């Protein structure tokens, strides 16, 4: 499951570094457009084809600035494949308002759509690490209300509660928590859909998790799929686009033609062979997937999105930092192996 993301406020120094992210930081002359070391054009990064907001102060963007300041211009250039493409904001627990309002304001100013992941249900991830989530149903209702209020009239896509529905389908949610989970998910869909320009997609896992997509249809329905815009697949996963599209088409057919979005943040090389747990935690040799876009050439797929933020650790496995922490070496590997 996607880890809870650590959110640190951007310091003044970090902002200055971002603003100073040019070759001049290392004492080298600025590169001319198209020259080695020059920032790629929007068309080259996929930004021109994407309606989604790029956070100019993301961890990847700050890493690019830091590497350029240190003279690591080649690595910085490669990492721009992440820094200059949109990735989801994972709404913080506690009070999500300040972070979401800042991002929403940035998206509106840029004329772009904000992509947001909401991951704060009580008893989320069946008690597995990373621990977190609202302390009870009342706290969760307050949290989703604050999130919806912070979005306001911003054009937004919300991926609702990664893992919540698949965990209902795979049986790991304790019996005494199941009814509450369905109720809270359905209420969250309704609360978010009161925002006039917000689209909501319930997470539905991926083909390597719930083998038979038919097992997801009733849980999705009970979680409020009828009022949502659709469902999301492959969040933080590595399943290839074709397999995910085929899987989603089967769910859609059984769910009245609902559309879906696909997380392509790290699926460029597909999954690592082996068990799901081993293959899903910082697997080596993976690559960025299809850049975020709403031009999918598939009538059922509303968008390819980077919901999992590339370069943030899945947890302390294979030498990685704790879940949600930025891991620059892993990010660089994903970017180096990217085909687009």
C-alpha positions in Angstrom: 0.0 0.0 0.0 1.2 3.5 -0.7 3.0 4.8 2.4 1.9 7.8 4.3 4.0 10.7 3.1 6.1 12.8 5.4 5.3 16.5 4.7 7.8 19.0 5.8 7.2 22.7 5.3 9.4 24.2 2.5 12.0 26.4 4.1 13.0 29.8 2.8 16.4 28.3 1.9 14.6 25.5 0.0 12.5 28.1 -1.9 15.6 30.1 -2.8 17.3 26.9 -4.0 14.3 26.2 -6.2 14.4 29.7 -7.7 18.1 29.4 -8.2 18.0 26.0 -10.0 20.1 26.9 -13.0 23.5 25.9 -14.2 24.9 29.2 -12.9 24.6 27.7 -9.4 27.6 25.5 -10.0 29.6 28.3 -11.6 29.0 27.0 -15.1 27.5 29.1 -17.9 23.8 28.6 -18.4 23.0 26.2 -21.3 21.2 27.4 -24.3 17.8 25.8 -25.0 18.4 22.4 -26.6 22.0 22.3 -25.5 23.4 19.5 -23.2 22.4 20.4 -19.6 19.5 22.6 -20.7 16.1 21.9 -19.2 14.0 19.8 -21.5 11.1 21.5 -23.3 7.6 20.9 -21.9 6.9 18.7 -24.9 9.9 16.6 -24.0 8.8 16.0 -20.4 5.1 15.4 -21.2 4.0 18.5 -19.4 2.5 20.0 -22.5 0.2 17.0 -22.9 -0.8 17.1 -19.2 -3.6 19.2 -17.6 -2.3 18.5 -14.1 -0.5 20.8 -11.7 3.3 20.4 -11.2 4.5 21.3 -7.7 7.5 23.7 -8.2 8.7 23.0 -4.7 8.4 19.2 -4.6 11.1 17.0 -3.2 12.3 16.2 -6.7 12.4 19.8 -7.6 14.5 20.7 -4.6 16.8 17.8 -5.3 17.3 19.0 -8.8 18.3 22.5 -7.4 20.6 20.9 -4.8 22.4 18.8 -7.3 22.8 21.6 -9.7 24.2 23.7 -6.9 26.7 20.9 -6.2 27.7 20.6 -9.9 25.8 17.3 -10.5 24.2 18.7 -13.6 23.9 15.4 -15.4 22.0 13.7 -12.6 19.9 16.8 -12.1 18.9 16.8 -15.8 17.8 13.1 -15.5 15.8 13.8 -12.3 13.8 16.5 -14.2 11.9 13.6 -15.6 10.3 13.5 -12.2 10.5 17.1 -11.0 8.9 18.6 -14.1 5.9 16.2 -14.2 2.8 16.2 -12.0 2.4 13.9 -9.1 -0.4 13.6 -6.5 -0.4 15.5 -3.2 -1.1 13.1 -0.4 -3.3 15.1 2.0 -1.7 15.3 5.5 -3.4 13.8 8.5 -4.4 16.1 11.2 -5.6 19.3 9.5 -5.3 18.9 5.7 -6.5 22.4 5.1 -3.2 24.5 4.9 -1.3 22.1 2.6 -4.4 21.5 0.3 -5.2 25.2 0.1 -1.7 26.1 -0.9 -1.6 23.4 -3.6 -5.1 24.3 -4.8 -4.1 28.0 -5.1 -1.0 27.0 -7.1 -3.1 24.8 -9.4 -5.7 27.6 -10.0 -3.0 30.1 -10.7 -1.4 27.8 -13.2 -4.8 26.9 -14.8 -4.2 23.2 -14.0 -5.9 20.4 -12.2 -4.8 19.3 -8.8 -4.3 15.6 -8.2 -4.8 14.5 -4.6 -4.7 11.2 -2.7 -6.8 10.9 0.5 -5.5 8.2 2.8 -6.6 8.7 6.4 -9.3 6.1 7.2 -9.4 4.6 10.7 -7.7 1.2 10.8 -6.2 1.8 7.4 -3.9 -0.8 5.9 -5.2 -3.3 8.4 -2.8 -2.1 11.0 0.3 -2.7 8.9 3.1 -0.2 8.6 3.1 2.7 8.1 0.7 3.3 11.0 -1.7 6.2 10.7 -5.2 7.2 10.0 -7.9 9.1 11.8 -8.5 7.9 15.4 -12.2 7.2 14.9 -15.1 7.8 12.5 -15.9 11.3 13.9 -12.3 12.4 13.3 -12.4 11.1 9.8 -15.6 12.9 9.0 -14.0 16.1 10.2 -10.9 15.4 8.1 -12.8 14.8 4.9 -14.9 17.9 5.5 -11.8 20.0 5.9 -10.3 18.5 2.8 -13.3 19.2 0.7 -13.5 22.8 2.1 -9.9 23.4 1.2 -10.4 22.3 -2.4 -13.2 24.8 -2.9 -13.8 25.4 -6.6 -10.4 24.1 -7.6 -10.4 21.7 -10.6 -9.3 18.5 -8.8 -9.0 14.7 -9.0 -9.2 12.9 -5.7 -8.1 9.2 -5.4 -10.0 8.1 -2.4 -8.3 5.8 0.2 -5.8 3.7 -1.5 -6.1 0.1 -0.3 -9.4 0.6 1.5 -11.7 -1.4 -0.9 -9.2 -4.1 -1.8 -8.6 -4.8 1.9 -12.4 -5.3 2.2 -12.2 -7.7 -0.7 -9.2 -9.7 0.5 -10.7 -10.2 4.0 -8.0 -8.4 6.1 -10.5 -5.8 7.5 -11.8 -7.0 10.9 -15.5 -7.9 10.8 -16.4 -5.2 13.4 -14.8 -2.5 11.2 -16.3 -3.5 7.8 -19.7 -1.7 8.0 -18.1 1.5 9.3 -15.5 1.5 6.5 -18.2 1.2 3.9 -20.2 4.0 5.5 -17.2 6.3 5.8 -16.1 5.7 2.2 -19.6 6.4 0.9 -19.9 9.5 3.0 -16.5 10.7 1.8 -17.5 10.3 -1.8 -20.7 12.3 -1.2 -18.9 15.0 0.7 -16.2 15.5 -1.9 -18.7 15.4 -4.8 -20.4 18.5 -3.3 -17.4 20.4 -4.6 -18.5 21.5 -8.1 -15.2 20.7 -9.9 -13.9 17.7 -8.0 -13.7 14.2 -9.5 -13.5 11.2 -7.1 -12.1 7.8 -7.9 -12.3 4.9 -5.3 -9.2 2.8 -5.2 -9.6 -0.8 -6.5 -6.1 -2.2 -6.2 -4.4 -4.0 -9.1 -4.4 -7.4 -10.9 -1.7 -8.9 -8.8 -3.7 -8.2 -5.6 -7.3 -9.2 -6.1 -7.0 -11.8 -8.8 -10.7 -11.9 -9.9 -11.9 -8.3 -10.6 -15.5 -9.5 -10.0 -14.6 -9.7 -6.3 -14.3 -5.9 -6.2 -17.6 -4.9 -7.8 -19.8 -5.3 -4.8 -17.4 -3.7 -2.3 -17.0 -0.8 -4.7 -20.7 -0.4 -5.0 -21.2 -0.5 -1.2 -18.4 2.1 -0.9 -20.3 4.6 -3.1 -19.1 3.9 -6.6 -22.4 5.0 -8.1 -21.8 8.6 -7.0 -18.1 8.6 -7.7 -16.6 9.4 -11.1 -15.0 5.9 -11.2 -12.2 3.9 -9.7 -8.4 4.0 -9.6 -6.0 1.1 -10.3 -2.4 0.2 -9.7 -1.8 2.9 -7.0 1.9 2.5 -5.9 1.9 -0.7 -8.0 4.1 -1.9 -10.9 1.6 -3.7 -13.1 2.0 -2.9 -16.8 -0.5 -0.6 -18.5 -2.0 -3.3 -20.8 -2.7 -5.7 -17.9 -4.3 -2.9 -15.8 -6.5 -1.7 -18.7 -7.8 -5.2 -19.3 -8.5 -5.7 -15.6 -10.2 -2.3 -15.3 -12.4 -3.1 -18.4 -13.7 -6.2 -16.6 -14.6 -4.2 -13.5 -16.2 -1.5 -15.6 -18.3 -3.9 -17.5 -19.7 -5.4 -14.2 -20.1 -1.9 -12.7 -22.3 -0.2 -15.3 -19.5 1.2 -17.5 -17.7 3.2 -14.8 -14.4 4.8 -16.0 -11.0 4.5 -14.2 -7.6 6.1 -13.8 -4.3 4.3 -13.7 -1.2 5.0 -11.6 1.8 4.7 -14.0 4.4 6.3 -11.7 6.7 3.3 -11.5 5.4 0.7 -13.9 7.7 1.3 -16.9 9.5 -2.1 -16.4 6.5 -3.9 -15.0 6.7 -5.8 -11.7 9.6 -7.6 -10.2 9.1 -11.3 -10.3 8.3 -12.9 -6.9 5.7 -12.6 -4.2 3.6 -9.5 -3.9 5.1 -8.2 -0.7 8.7 -8.6 -1.9 7.9 -7.3 -5.4 6.1 -4.2 -4.0 8.7 -2.8 -1.6 11.4 -0.7 -3.3 12.0 -3.3 -6.1 15.2 -2.8 -8.0 15.4 -2.1 -11.7 12.0 -0.4 -12.0 11.3 2.7 -14.2 9.0 5.6 -14.5 5.9 4.7 -16.6 3.7 6.7 -18.9 3.8 10.4 -18.1 0.6 11.8 -16.5 -1.9 12.7 -19.2 -5.7 12.6 -19.9 -5.0 11.6 -23.5 -5.2 7.8 -23.1 -6.7 6.6 -26.3 -8.9 4.3 -24.3 -12.5 5.4 -23.7 -12.6 3.8 -20.3 -9.4 5.3 -19.0 -9.8 8.9 -17.9 -6.2 9.5 -17.1 -2.7 8.1 -16.5 -1.6 9.6 -13.2 1.5 9.5 -10.9 -0.4 8.9 -7.7 2.5 7.3 -5.9 5.2 10.0 -5.8 8.2 8.5 -7.6 11.3 8.5 -5.4 9.5 8.2 -2.1 10.4 5.0 -0.3 8.0 2.1 0.3 9.6 1.4 3.6 12.8 0.2 5.2 13.5 -2.6 2.8 16.4 -3.0 0.4 18.3 -0.2 2.2 15.5 2.3 1.8 14.5 4.9 4.4 11.2 4.7 6.2 7.9 4.7 4.3 7.2 8.0 2.5 10.7 9.4 2.9 12.5 10.8 -0.2 15.2 8.5 -1.5 17.2 10.4 -4.2 19.2 7.4 -5.4 16.1 5.3 -6.0 14.4 8.3 -7.7 17.4 8.7 -10.0 17.3 5.0 -11.0 13.6 5.3 -11.9 14.3 8.3 -14.0 17.4 6.8 -15.7 15.5 3.8 -16.8 12.4 5.7 -18.1 11.6 5.3 -21.8 9.6 8.5 -22.1 
